[in-house]
């Protein structure tokens, strides 16, 4: 299997607190990997390091064979992400929010934005402002933002938050479709069912360490 993301002996310290402790793991192309563990286990910090938002104290991260040195050097056109609470312009519609972001990279046009909104279950013609969105609608918009430029890697921290049962099923179906397209997906979820249904590989974290690795189909071990 081709490795898309490699994390090597990663350490992150905030003053005297070590929140990541010699983390080493790999994420394979075209697979969904899950991160599980209680709050404070280090899942979100690890994701932020992979996205280039947090600079590790020690160790390194390689994305598609290239060493990541921070957000300025990160090829973020390859990475779509939902981390914590995505920030949106509350006084604008979902379509307008995505259009503003799309102009930064200039990769996609109006029709691609409309198609992506429909794909996640939002109406591109709605005049409803994001400030009036439910939590589930905001989560759908966050997913649209993460995937609209056809990114190769998706880093998703609790992407099912705020979704009803139908929304969860729709989201799972989309993620499996993305995997079928060869995308590499890293998913953190408190839902054992999400992890069971979606993930090919599972890393369990506790107190900044990886304490276990599982493969759904026993394809390998680390």
C-alpha positions as CSV (number, residue, x, y, z in Angstrom):
1,X,0.0,0.0,0.0
2,X,1.2,3.5,-0.8
3,X,1.8,5.7,2.2
4,X,0.3,9.2,1.9
5,X,1.0,10.6,5.4
6,X,3.9,9.5,7.6
7,X,4.3,10.7,11.2
8,X,7.7,10.0,12.7
9,X,8.5,10.4,16.4
10,X,6.3,13.4,16.8
11,X,6.5,15.4,20.0
12,X,4.5,18.5,20.9
13,X,5.1,20.4,24.1
14,X,3.3,23.4,25.5
15,X,5.6,24.8,28.1
16,X,6.1,21.8,30.5
17,X,3.1,19.8,29.2
18,X,3.9,17.1,26.6
19,X,0.7,16.6,24.6
20,X,2.2,14.3,21.9
21,X,4.8,11.8,23.0
22,X,6.9,10.2,20.2
23,X,3.9,9.6,17.9
24,X,4.7,7.4,14.9
25,X,2.0,6.3,12.5
26,X,1.2,6.0,8.8
27,X,-1.9,6.8,6.7
28,X,-2.3,4.9,3.5
29,X,-3.6,6.3,0.2
30,X,-7.2,5.4,-0.5
31,X,-8.0,4.3,3.0
32,X,-9.9,5.7,6.0
33,X,-8.0,5.8,9.2
34,X,-9.7,6.4,12.5
35,X,-8.4,8.1,15.7
36,X,-10.1,7.1,18.9
37,X,-9.6,8.1,22.5
38,X,-11.1,10.2,25.2
39,X,-11.0,14.0,25.2
40,X,-7.4,15.3,25.8
41,X,-5.8,12.2,24.2
42,X,-4.1,14.3,21.6
43,X,-6.2,13.5,18.5
44,X,-6.9,17.2,17.6
45,X,-3.3,18.3,18.2
46,X,-2.0,15.5,15.9
47,X,-4.5,16.5,13.2
48,X,-3.4,20.2,13.5
49,X,0.2,19.2,13.1
50,X,-0.6,17.2,10.0
51,X,-2.4,20.2,8.5
52,X,0.5,22.5,9.4
53,X,-1.4,24.6,11.9
54,X,0.7,23.5,14.9
55,X,4.5,23.1,14.6
56,X,5.8,20.0,16.4
57,X,8.5,20.3,19.1
58,X,10.3,17.3,17.7
59,X,9.9,14.7,15.0
60,X,8.6,15.1,11.4
61,X,5.6,14.7,9.1
62,X,5.9,13.6,5.5
63,X,3.0,14.1,3.1
64,X,3.2,12.3,-0.2
65,X,7.0,11.9,0.5
66,X,7.6,15.6,1.2
67,X,8.6,16.8,4.7
68,X,6.1,19.2,6.2
69,X,7.8,22.2,7.8
70,X,4.7,24.3,8.7
71,X,1.6,25.8,7.2
72,X,3.5,28.1,4.9
73,X,5.3,25.2,3.3
74,X,2.3,22.9,3.4
75,X,0.6,22.1,0.1
76,X,-2.9,22.8,1.5
77,X,-4.4,22.4,-1.9
78,X,-4.1,18.7,-1.2
79,X,-5.7,18.8,2.2
80,X,-9.3,19.5,3.1
81,X,-10.2,19.7,6.7
82,X,-12.8,20.0,9.4
83,X,-11.0,20.8,12.7
84,X,-13.0,22.0,15.8
85,X,-15.6,24.7,14.8
86,X,-15.0,26.0,11.2
87,X,-15.3,29.8,11.0
88,X,-17.8,31.2,8.5
89,X,-19.0,34.6,7.6
90,X,-22.3,34.7,9.5
91,X,-24.0,37.4,7.5
92,X,-23.5,35.6,4.1
93,X,-25.1,32.5,2.6
94,X,-23.4,29.1,2.4
95,X,-22.8,29.6,-1.3
96,X,-21.2,33.1,-0.7
97,X,-18.9,31.7,2.0
98,X,-17.6,29.0,-0.4
99,X,-17.3,31.4,-3.2
100,X,-15.1,33.7,-1.1
101,X,-12.8,30.8,-0.2
102,X,-12.7,29.5,-3.8
103,X,-11.3,32.8,-5.0
104,X,-8.2,32.3,-2.9
105,X,-6.8,29.4,-4.9
106,X,-8.8,30.0,-8.1
107,X,-9.1,26.3,-8.8
108,X,-12.9,26.0,-9.1
109,X,-15.8,28.0,-10.4
110,X,-19.4,28.6,-9.6
111,X,-20.8,25.4,-10.9
112,X,-18.4,23.3,-8.9
113,X,-19.4,25.1,-5.7
114,X,-23.1,24.6,-6.5
115,X,-22.5,20.9,-7.2
116,X,-20.6,20.4,-3.9
117,X,-23.4,22.1,-1.9
118,X,-26.0,19.8,-3.4
119,X,-23.7,16.8,-2.8
120,X,-23.7,17.5,1.0
121,X,-27.4,18.2,1.1
122,X,-27.5,22.0,1.0
123,X,-29.4,24.2,-1.5
124,X,-27.0,26.5,-3.4
125,X,-29.8,28.9,-4.1
126,X,-30.9,29.3,-0.5
127,X,-30.7,32.9,0.8
128,X,-30.5,31.7,4.4
129,X,-27.5,33.3,6.1
130,X,-25.0,31.0,7.8
131,X,-25.7,32.7,11.1
132,X,-29.2,31.1,11.0
133,X,-27.9,27.7,10.2
134,X,-28.4,24.7,12.6
135,X,-25.4,22.9,13.8
136,X,-26.0,20.1,11.3
137,X,-26.2,22.6,8.4
138,X,-22.9,24.2,9.5
139,X,-21.3,20.7,9.6
140,X,-22.6,20.0,6.0
141,X,-21.1,23.4,4.9
142,X,-17.8,22.5,6.6
143,X,-17.7,19.3,4.7
144,X,-18.4,21.1,1.4
145,X,-15.6,23.5,2.2
146,X,-13.3,20.6,2.9
147,X,-14.0,18.7,-0.4
148,X,-14.9,21.4,-2.9
149,X,-11.5,21.6,-4.5
150,X,-11.2,17.8,-4.9
151,X,-8.5,17.5,-2.2
152,X,-6.5,14.3,-2.1
153,X,-6.5,14.2,1.8
154,X,-9.3,14.8,4.2
155,X,-8.6,15.5,7.9
156,X,-12.0,15.3,9.7
157,X,-12.3,16.0,13.4
158,X,-15.8,14.8,14.6
159,X,-17.5,15.5,11.2
160,X,-20.8,14.0,12.3
161,X,-21.3,16.5,15.1
162,X,-24.8,18.0,15.0
163,X,-26.1,15.7,12.3
164,X,-29.4,13.7,12.7
165,X,-29.5,10.0,11.9
166,X,-30.3,10.7,8.2
167,X,-27.4,13.2,8.0
168,X,-25.0,10.7,9.6
169,X,-25.9,8.1,7.0
170,X,-25.5,10.5,4.2
171,X,-22.1,11.6,5.5
172,X,-20.9,8.0,5.9
173,X,-22.0,7.3,2.3
174,X,-20.1,10.3,1.0
175,X,-16.9,9.4,2.9
176,X,-17.0,5.8,1.5
177,X,-17.5,7.3,-2.0
178,X,-14.4,9.5,-1.4
179,X,-12.4,6.5,-0.3
180,X,-13.5,4.8,-3.5
181,X,-12.1,7.7,-5.4
182,X,-8.7,7.1,-3.8
183,X,-8.8,9.9,-1.2
184,X,-6.9,9.4,2.0
185,X,-9.1,10.2,5.0
186,X,-8.2,10.7,8.7
187,X,-11.2,10.6,10.9
188,X,-11.6,11.3,14.6
189,X,-14.9,10.3,16.1
190,X,-16.4,9.5,19.5
191,X,-18.9,7.2,17.7
192,X,-17.9,3.6,17.7
193,X,-20.4,3.0,15.0
194,X,-18.7,5.6,12.7
195,X,-15.4,4.0,13.3
196,X,-16.7,0.4,12.7
197,X,-18.5,1.3,9.5
198,X,-15.9,3.6,7.9
199,X,-12.4,2.8,9.1
200,X,-9.9,0.5,7.5
201,X,-7.4,1.2,10.2
202,X,-7.8,2.5,13.8
203,X,-5.3,4.2,16.1
204,X,-6.2,4.4,19.7
205,X,-4.7,7.3,21.6
206,X,-4.4,8.1,25.3
207,X,-2.5,10.8,27.1
208,X,-0.6,11.8,23.9
209,X,0.5,8.3,22.9
210,X,-0.7,5.7,20.5
211,X,-1.6,2.7,22.6
212,X,-3.0,0.4,20.0
213,X,-3.5,-0.2,16.3
214,X,-6.2,-2.3,14.6
215,X,-6.9,-3.2,11.0
216,X,-10.5,-3.9,10.1
217,X,-9.6,-6.8,7.8
218,X,-6.3,-7.8,9.5
219,X,-4.4,-6.4,6.5
220,X,-1.4,-5.6,8.6
221,X,-0.2,-4.3,12.0
222,X,2.3,-1.9,13.5
